[in-house]
Amino acid sequence: MFFGASKTIYIISPQPWDGLPVSKHHYASELATLGHQVYFIEPPHTERMSSDITVRPTETRGVSSVAYGLPFPYALKFRWRGQFDYQMRRQARRLVDAIGAAPDLVWDFDNAYQFADLAAFGPALKLFHLMDAPPTDHCSNKNADMVLSVSQAFLDKIRHPAARKRLVPHGLNRAHEAYARRALAGSADRRVQERPVAAYVGNLSAAGLDWDTLFEIIDRNPGVEFRLIGPHEDRTALATRLRTRPNCTAMGTLPAEEILAMAAEVDVWLACYAPLRTENGAENAHKILEYLATGKAVLANRMAAYEDSHLVYGAASPGNEDMPERLARLVGARASINAPRLQRERAAHALDHAYRRHLRTITEPIQPLCAPA
């Protein structure tokens, strides 16, 4: 089994290690728990040219973060792509030298194509993992041995043999996994508020959010308390509009533990992207899995990953026109939509997607690639 013996693993991330943990961080932590040495390669510092490379241990045992600058102008990426890719191949070799341990696996989560040729890292097994839609001007496979993605639509855009592509859904982090186990066992807290509660978790500044529909939902359901959890700019017109809604609170960024402590009071979780404007929001959203882990009902725009699922209450059309009325009906029936049986079904589905289970799923297709010649 590929992940059975200790290995040196490079994870290439479009986000730094310090910050809100997302899929790359969770995979890194799970791999370290299994005894692997993980080097989490952050996006390059681009403020000024620099040859600096810093490798430091993180608070997670077995995971080191790798920060680096570029000894050439980052603008080459947009003005002279061929030269940029050549320089990044050289940068890959500099990173291997600075880390001091050649990789057994390079696992690239970067859809911005910082490293367009993973072969530059040497004779390691190479995975290219798309969590978001690839840019319209790139569809190469980065010379990866296997391409993974949370969306079949994203996989279809990458030029690679079908046998070397795999659909791997979003994963469930440890905190939500623990909560889902309690929800499955019926031991999660349940606090029914006098006033129904609907909550949204995510970046409130993200492109593709359907704010017209969200405000329509809020305004047409004045008896519902709305909690919006996630980063946003206080000085924007959006923040001003939110403050004028007496039934809506923008709570800012909260750690997973605080969100889960609040989950007992939530009747309906919301996801409201404009599918006609955002491919990511139309295909799959990580937040849905975390919502389901709480056992509570989920109302979302239409998403390919859940289009035929009874686990999510979906909008009837890509325009989300029916969502305000749909929410009103859901909160009016909050006892039945959050019946114990339904909560257990949702939690069980979420548990099927724990990151450690995904590692076993990924092992199957990559194992033949590691077999001795």
C-alpha positions, 0 to 999 in steps of 0.5 A, spaced: 500 500 500 503 506 497 501 510 504 503 504 508 510 505 509 514 512 511 515 517 505 517 524 503 511 528 500 511 535 497 504 538 497 504 544 493 499 549 495 496 555 493 494 557 500 500 558 505 500 554 511 498 559 516 491 561 515 484 558 515 485 550 514 483 547 507 483 541 504 491 541 503 492 542 510 487 537 512 491 532 507 498 534 510 495 533 517 493 526 515 499 524 512 503 526 517 499 522 522 500 516 518 508 517 519 510 520 513 514 527 512 510 532 509 513 538 506 508 544 505 510 548 499 507 555 500 505 560 494 511 564 492 513 571 495 512 576 489 513 582 493 520 583 491 525 578 487 529 573 492 532 567 492 530 565 500 527 559 501 525 557 508 523 550 511 521 550 518 517 545 522 509 547 524 505 546 530 503 539 526 508 534 528 511 531 521 509 537 517 514 542 515 512 549 511 516 551 505 516 559 504 520 561 498 521 567 493 523 568 486 530 570 483 526 573 477 520 577 476 513 574 477 511 578 472 514 573 467 508 569 468 503 573 465 508 576 459 513 571 457 510 564 460 515 560 456 520 563 460 516 563 467 515 555 466 523 554 465 525 558 471 520 555 475 523 548 473 529 551 476 526 553 482 523 546 483 530 543 483 532 549 488 526 547 493 529 540 493 536 542 494 533 546 500 529 541 503 534 536 503 530 530 501 528 528 495 520 527 494 517 520 493 510 523 492 509 530 489 502 532 490 500 539 487 493 542 489 495 549 485 490 550 479 494 557 478 499 553 474 505 556 478 509 549 477 507 547 470 511 541 469 512 537 475 517 532 472 522 538 475 521 535 482 525 528 479 522 521 479 517 522 484 510 519 483 506 526 481 499 527 483 495 534 480 489 535 484 484 540 482 479 543 487 477 548 483 476 550 476 482 550 472 484 557 468 481 557 461 488 558 458 490 552 461 488 544 460 495 541 461 496 535 466 503 538 468 506 531 467 502 528 473 502 521 473 494 521 475 489 527 475 484 528 481 479 532 482 472 534 486 468 535 479 468 531 473 467 537 469 474 539 471 477 533 470 474 533 463 478 539 461 485 536 463 488 533 457 490 526 460 488 519 459 481 517 462 485 511 466 489 516 469 483 521 472 479 520 478 474 523 481 475 524 489 470 528 492 471 533 498 473 531 504 471 531 511 476 534 517 477 531 524 473 536 527 467 535 523 468 528 523 467 528 530 461 532 530 458 527 525 459 521 529 456 524 535 450 526 530 450 519 527 449 516 534 444 521 536 448 524 542 449 531 538 447 537 542 440 540 540 437 546 542 431 549 538 431 556 538 424 560 539 426 564 532 428 559 526 436 560 525 439 559 518 446 560 517 452 561 512 459 559 512 464 561 507 468 567 504 463 573 504 467 576 499 468 570 494 466 571 487 460 568 485 456 569 491 448 570 489 447 576 493 441 579 490 438 572 492 441 572 499 438 579 500 431 576 497 432 570 502 433 575 508 428 580 507 422 575 505 424 571 511 424 577 517 422 572 522 428 568 521 435 569 524 440 569 519 448 568 521 453 569 516 460 566 518 466 568 514 471 574 512 468 580 509 471 587 508 467 592 514 468 598 509 464 595 503 457 597 501 456 589 502 457 590 510 453 596 510 447 593 507 448 587 512 448 592 517 441 594 515 438 588 516 435 587 523 435 579 522 442 578 520 448 578 523 455 578 520 459 574 525 466 574 521 471 568 521 470 563 526 474 557 528 471 550 526 470 549 533 466 555 534 461 554 528 460 547 531 458 549 538 453 553 534 450 548 530 445 545 535 442 552 534 442 552 526 435 549 523 438 550 515 445 551 512 445 556 506 449 556 500 447 561 495 452 561 489 450 564 482 451 558 477 451 562 471 457 566 474 461 561 478 463 554 475 466 552 482 459 554 485 455 550 480 459 544 481 461 542 488 462 546 494 466 544 500 461 547 505 456 542 503 459 536 506 461 540 513 454 542 513 451 535 512 456 533 518 452 537 523 446 533 521 442 539 519 438 541 513 441 544 507 438 549 502 443 550 496 443 553 489 443 547 484 450 543 484 452 538 480 455 534 485 448 533 489 443 534 483 440 527 484 441 527 492 436 527 497 441 530 502 440 537 500 434 541 498 436 544 492 434 550 488 429 549 482 433 553 477 440 555 476 437 562 477 435 561 484 428 564 484 425 559 488 430 559 494 426 565 498 420 561 498 423 554 499 427 557 505 420 559 508 417 552 507 423 549 510 423 553 517 416 552 517 417 545 517 423 545 521 422 539 526 420 534 520 426 536 516 431 535 522 428 529 524 433 524 527 433 519 521 434 525 516 440 527 521 443 520 521 443 520 514 446 526 513 452 525 518 453 518 515 454 521 508 459 526 511 463 520 515 464 516 508 468 522 506 473 523 511 480 524 509 483 518 511 478 514 507 480 518 501 487 516 502 485 509 501 481 511 495 486 514 492 491 509 493 487 504 489 489 507 482 496 510 484 498 503 487 499 500 480 504 506 478 508 504 484 509 497 482 516 495 480 518 494 473 
